[in-house]
């Protein structure tokens, strides 16, 4: 049922994938890693002869996006790790993408060249300027075919606008502006203007000792260029409208689920922090991920989520040890399928979860080398609580590997193709038979 291919990396710390993003057509897939590199994969054209050739992604281009820096004023090392990649909608033959590390956002142009000019009048074949006294006649330069070359060039550098670490970038539906968010502020940029940005959210208190929450993620509405949402470490979502005021510190809507006092514990605030927020393709719903659950919110209902999905509820008994090994601070991402009917998010042990919103069915699948043969069928996995009854192939919660975690996932915008980043491996799965992925 599920075709799968694995695109291997060498196992080094710098190769750990830190972001995954399809472009708007799904023909290109970009990954960023902790070493500051961006790898772009291109989907192969469909072959009518081979049933499984469709959906194969091969390396299209690799380039170094960010280098390690040092802030001498603050004696602070700035990692080269790519935090986020966002594609711009394609306007011409070239592709454009934004990539960011903790401080600096860059706009890159990705283009193809399969012809080269020959027959210069003032330059020789090596590109050196000729001695003008030797030029006795003029010739018309011509374009000659050459091997296809993918060129990646930096077009803009958006720097010096964030005091804290950038956690999100989001391109607006007007295709002219984008926003970048750090722990305490959100800035609005014009894609053509690099030397200034407009601060649209600032939650920094006058006295930092009064700080109670930070911004964890932010995204523009897919259709309304004036609306955006940002999530916080307190588990709240704030929908803001840029038509109301230049500074959107006063939100239009606040989405918050009241806490059950009976279940409150030392870990309540940590596990309620929202690590990712995504608008549905329709723009009607919000998908959020906190440590234990994924939630779907209706923009018209602020009081509670429309749906709550338990991602790995069996970890509730393990919160103490997860706090001690810092896993409780892991930031899992979430994704919608093209029709907004299925959601996906990652878990530990290289497991990832899918929830069908219509049938309420859910499945746990594993991205592993053992099952990474092309066209392998993925078997659903099941985790049983400690001391619980185990069926064949069940995995005990005590034997989960917390060093293997699926933090970054992406879903093709229209088809059932998903990309899963498992540490330093990129897995691509494709549902071949079903119209919906179960």
Buried (B, 14 or more C-beta within 10 A) or exposed (E): EBBBBBBEBEEEEBBBBBBBBBBBBBBBBBBBBBBBBBBBBBBEEEEEEEEEEBBBBEEBBEBEBBEEBEEEEEEEEBBBBBBBBBBBEBEEEBBBBBBBBBBBBBBBBBBEEEEEEEEEEEEEEEEEEEEEEEEEEEEEEEEEEEEEEBEBEEEBEBEEBBEBBBBBBBBBBEEEBBBBBBBBBBBBBBBEEBEEBBBBBEBBEEEEEEEEBBBBBBBBBBEBBBBBBBBBBBBBBBBBBBEEEEEBEEBBBEBBBEEEEEEEEEBBBBBBBBBBBBBBBEBEBBBBBBBBBBBBBBBEEBEEBBBEBBBBEBBBEBBEEBBEEEBBEBBBBBBBBBBBBBBBBBBBBBBBBBBBBEEEEBBBBBBBEEBBEEEBEBEEBEBBBEEEEEEEEEBBBEEBEBEBBBBBBBBBBBBBBBBBBBBBBBBBBBBBEEEBBB
